Amino acid sequence: MSLFLKALCCASLTAATIAVSAPAHAQAEKHPTPIIGVVDTDLLLQESLAAKGVRLERDKSATTYQTQVADQEKKLRTEDQELSQQRAMMAPEAFQQRATDFQKKLADFQNQVRDKQERLEFSFQQSMQEIGNMIMVVSSEVAKERGINAVMARSQMMIFEPGMDITRPVLDKLNQRLPTVQFQNPDTLQRADEAGNAPAAATGAKPAAPAKPAEKK
């Protein structure tokens, strides 16, 4: 027996038990019969116009960052080579100071790269969260139009009748209601830090780690 059927059986047994033990006036109460709709949220977060637009903006920012990182890496590599070549002509103390300064510069560069990656991911997740919120709204509207009183994500359903799937009308309404979503510039975004304090500017304190992804690529 599938997990879904087992769940239904357990629910039926529970309802029967309640009906037997409940007072007479409670037995007379009527409960709505579940009419379930199924929505493929993964597909909506992949194929909706807004989601495609968000990915396009993310890819543009990622390409810009990759170019900046490659240029900086080239400069650091050249500086490292020059330092190695000058070592024999420098006093040990002077070389050690130069090497320490270079290591600090390298560590700062690595922190900047990590910060850019976190900001880019955070901007992406913020935009996808907005799409996810609208999916909830339009799914509710489609369900009401079709007399559905319960909606479940496709990933939660093992077996269901194809007629229960309302993904297509939800996608159509989502594209009409939210064709685009603003993608916040990762360089200027603001978000709360790890301690939950006021948002820090992009040039200020290190931002908090991004929220967990809401969308599967």
C-alpha distance (Angstrom), angle and dihedral (degrees) to the residues before:
residue distance angle dihedral
M1 . . .
S2 3.81 . .
L3 3.80 121.8 .
F4 3.78 88.8 -113.8
L5 3.79 93.2 54.6
K6 3.78 90.4 44.6
A7 3.80 89.4 53.8
L8 3.80 90.5 50.4
C9 3.79 90.9 49.1
C10 3.79 91.7 50.3
A11 3.79 90.5 48.8
S12 3.81 90.9 50.3
L13 3.79 92.1 49.5
T14 3.78 91.5 49.2
A15 3.79 91.8 49.8
A16 3.81 91.0 49.1
T17 3.78 91.6 50.3
I18 3.78 92.1 50.8
A19 3.79 91.4 47.9
V20 3.78 91.7 53.7
S21 3.78 96.8 47.1
A22 3.81 99.6 36.2
P23 3.83 121.9 98.6
A24 3.78 118.7 -98.0
H25 3.82 94.9 -103.1
A26 3.83 90.1 52.1
Q27 3.80 91.3 52.0
A28 3.76 89.7 56.0
E29 3.81 92.3 60.6
K30 3.78 114.1 101.9
H31 3.79 122.6 -139.5
P32 3.80 122.8 -157.3
T33 3.77 116.6 -102.1
P34 3.82 110.0 -115.7
I35 3.80 112.1 -108.1
I36 3.77 105.1 -173.4
G37 3.79 129.6 -157.1
V38 3.79 123.7 -169.0
V39 3.81 125.4 -143.5
D40 3.80 125.0 -170.5
T41 3.80 98.2 -140.9
D42 3.80 92.7 176.7
L43 3.79 90.0 59.5
L44 3.81 91.8 47.3
L45 3.81 91.0 52.1
Q46 3.79 89.1 51.3
E47 3.79 105.3 38.2
S48 3.80 106.7 31.3
L49 3.80 116.6 108.6
A50 3.79 92.2 -120.7
A51 3.81 93.3 51.1
K52 3.80 92.2 49.5
G53 3.79 89.7 49.9
V54 3.78 92.2 50.6
R55 3.80 91.8 51.4
L56 3.79 90.4 49.5
E57 3.81 91.4 53.9
R58 3.79 91.3 45.7
D59 3.80 91.3 51.9
K60 3.80 91.3 49.9
S61 3.79 91.7 53.0
A62 3.81 91.0 44.9
T63 3.82 90.9 53.2
T64 3.81 90.8 50.6
Y65 3.79 91.1 49.6
Q66 3.80 92.0 48.4
T67 3.80 90.6 54.0
Q68 3.80 92.0 48.8
V69 3.79 92.2 47.7
A70 3.81 92.7 48.6
D71 3.81 91.5 51.5
Q72 3.79 92.7 49.1
E73 3.81 92.2 46.0
K74 3.80 89.4 53.6
K75 3.81 91.5 52.5
L76 3.80 92.3 48.2
R77 3.78 92.0 48.2
T78 3.80 90.7 51.9
E79 3.81 91.3 48.5
D80 3.79 90.9 49.8
Q81 3.80 91.5 52.0
E82 3.80 92.2 48.4
L83 3.78 91.2 49.6
S84 3.80 91.3 51.9
Q85 3.79 91.2 50.0
Q86 3.82 92.6 50.1
R87 3.79 95.1 48.0
A88 3.80 95.0 92.4
M89 3.81 91.3 52.8
M90 3.80 96.2 48.4
A91 3.77 132.9 80.5
P92 3.83 111.9 -107.9
E93 3.79 91.9 -114.7
A94 3.80 92.8 50.0
F95 3.79 92.0 47.4
Q96 3.80 92.1 48.6
Q97 3.79 90.5 52.5
R98 3.80 91.9 49.4
A99 3.79 90.8 47.3
T100 3.82 91.4 49.9
D101 3.80 90.9 49.9
F102 3.78 90.8 49.4
Q103 3.81 92.9 50.3
K104 3.79 89.7 51.8
K105 3.78 90.6 50.0
L106 3.81 89.5 50.0
A107 3.82 92.2 49.6
D108 3.82 90.5 49.4
F109 3.78 89.7 51.3
Q110 3.82 92.0 51.4
N111 3.82 90.2 49.9
Q112 3.79 90.5 50.7
V113 3.80 91.5 51.5
R114 3.80 91.3 49.7
D115 3.80 90.9 47.1
K116 3.82 91.7 51.9
Q117 3.81 91.0 49.8
E118 3.81 92.1 50.0
R119 3.80 92.7 47.3
L120 3.79 92.3 48.8
E121 3.81 91.4 50.3
F122 3.79 91.7 46.3
S123 3.82 92.3 51.9
F124 3.80 89.4 48.9
Q125 3.80 93.7 49.8
Q126 3.80 92.1 47.2
S127 3.80 91.1 55.2
M128 3.80 93.4 44.8
Q129 3.81 90.0 50.0
E130 3.79 89.2 57.4
I131 3.80 89.3 53.1
G132 3.80 90.3 47.9
N133 3.80 90.9 53.2
M134 3.79 91.1 52.0
I135 3.81 90.5 48.9
M136 3.80 87.8 60.2
V137 3.80 91.1 50.9
V138 3.79 98.1 48.0
S139 3.81 92.5 41.1
S140 3.79 88.4 57.1
E141 3.79 91.0 49.4
V142 3.80 94.1 49.1
A143 3.79 90.7 46.4
K144 3.81 91.5 52.4
E145 3.80 91.4 48.9
R146 3.80 90.5 53.6
G147 3.78 98.5 41.8
I148 3.78 93.6 -108.5
N149 3.79 116.7 149.4
A150 3.82 100.3 -176.2
V151 3.80 130.9 41.0
M152 3.79 124.9 -167.1
A153 3.81 132.5 -173.8
R154 3.79 115.8 -107.1
S155 3.82 90.0 -123.0
Q156 3.82 89.5 62.3
M157 3.79 94.9 54.3
M158 3.78 122.8 79.3
I159 3.80 98.0 -179.9
F160 3.80 130.0 12.4
E161 3.78 140.7 147.8
P162 3.84 113.2 -93.9
G163 3.79 89.0 -126.2
M164 3.81 88.9 67.4
D165 3.82 91.4 64.3
I166 3.82 111.8 102.4
T167 3.81 96.2 168.0
R168 3.81 95.5 115.4
P169 3.82 97.5 53.9
V170 3.81 89.1 43.3
L171 3.82 90.0 52.2
D172 3.81 91.8 49.3
K173 3.79 92.3 50.0
L174 3.82 91.4 44.1
N175 3.80 91.5 53.9
Q176 3.80 90.3 49.8
R177 3.78 95.7 45.9
L178 3.81 99.1 39.1
P179 3.82 112.0 18.5
T180 3.80 92.8 156.7
V181 3.80 138.9 21.1
Q182 3.77 125.8 -157.8
F183 3.79 112.0 -111.4
Q184 3.78 108.0 -148.4
N185 3.80 115.1 -132.0
P186 3.83 104.7 -105.8
D187 3.82 90.6 -145.5
T188 3.80 93.6 60.3
L189 3.79 103.5 28.8
Q190 3.77 121.3 124.7
R191 3.80 126.7 -148.3
A192 3.79 138.9 159.8
D193 3.77 116.5 -86.3
E194 3.81 124.7 -121.7
A195 3.81 92.5 -86.3
G196 3.80 91.9 55.3
N197 3.80 93.7 -111.6
A198 3.79 126.6 144.7
P199 3.82 115.0 -55.4
A200 3.78 114.6 -82.2
A201 3.80 121.9 -135.4
A202 3.77 119.1 -115.1
T203 3.80 90.8 -104.9
G204 3.80 94.2 45.2
A205 3.78 133.2 65.0
K206 3.75 119.4 -7.3
P207 3.81 109.2 -86.8
A208 3.75 123.1 -119.0
A209 3.77 121.9 -95.1
P210 3.81 111.5 -83.7
A211 3.79 121.5 -97.1
K212 3.84 119.2 -98.2
P213 3.78 113.6 -79.4
A214 3.95 115.2 -91.6
E215 3.57 93.0 -164.8
K216 3.62 136.4 56.2
K217 3.77 116.9 -136.5
